[in-house]
Amino acid sequence: MGATISLDYITHRFSPSSAPTLKEIENRIEPGEMVALIGRSGCGKSTLLHMLAGLLIPSEGCVRINGHQVSRPSAKWNMMFQKASLYPWMSVKENAALGLLFAGVSKIEAYQRVDELLDMVGLHDKKDVNVQSLSGGQQQRVALARSLATDPEVLLLDEPFSALDAFTRTALQEEVPAICRARGITMVIVTHDIDEAITMADRVLIMSQNPGRVVDELNVELPWPRRHMDAGFQSLRDQLMDLFKGTDNGLAGRQSDTEPSKNGAEHAA
């Protein structure tokens, strides 16, 4: 079952004297919801994701998962990065089982549990192969299996498909949300790609920069799987592009500084 994520007035400075990178971000992500964060480079998307993962603590405010303040990483909220970060001297199966082994699960049980996951991500016939022989897309599938092996409540994705070829990227954009839906996992993805956001998310949060704020959002109410050429997809793409462009002019979600949006995100004035 997925977890509830609460972003409670998060502000962050990388030093006491620096301007805030993030300012007063407030939002709530429901169990099993899939959310995309988009915004220009430098708006703090990855910084915010690292806070959800417990890799970084905000200067003010806090992240709560199922009501518990996040202060450190946990097997219950796993993160996939742009690079798979696999151990090159290990096999596919050994890499996929690492999280379980670190958690104290026996090697026999860990390998049994990852067998199903490797089948799910299309790598069962590669389980004994050294990961160095795999393509970039296959390596990311290993990283996905490793992230899922500990039965996480939250899956955090930091542009994990940006370096992949178009065909592999498209396949994973469909497969990852399908796995999250089947397992009830709450998913948050950081992306620069508007099409990717609409393809994978139930809701898209738009961030402005200097400082980073969530200034607007768009609900994506389209059937699965989503097709880029469908009229509904194109309509949402146009809406999201307009909202995204609005962040450059300070227009997205214009409200007073003290008036919260319906989902609690502060809007830029």
Secondary structure, 3 states (H helix, E strand, C coil): CCCCEEEEEEEECCCCCCCCCEEEEEEEECCCCEEEEECCCCCCHHHHHHHHCCCCCCCEEEEEECCEECCCCECCEEEECCCCCCCCCCEHHHHHCHHHHHCCCCHHHHHHHHHHHHHHCCCHHHCCCEHHHCCHHHHHHHHHHHHHCCCCCEEEEECCCCCCCHHHHHHHHHHHHHHHHHHCCEEEEECCCHHHHHHHCCEEEEEECCCEEEEEEEECCCCCCCCCCCHHHHHHHHHHHHHHHHHHCCCCCCCCCCCECCCCCECCC
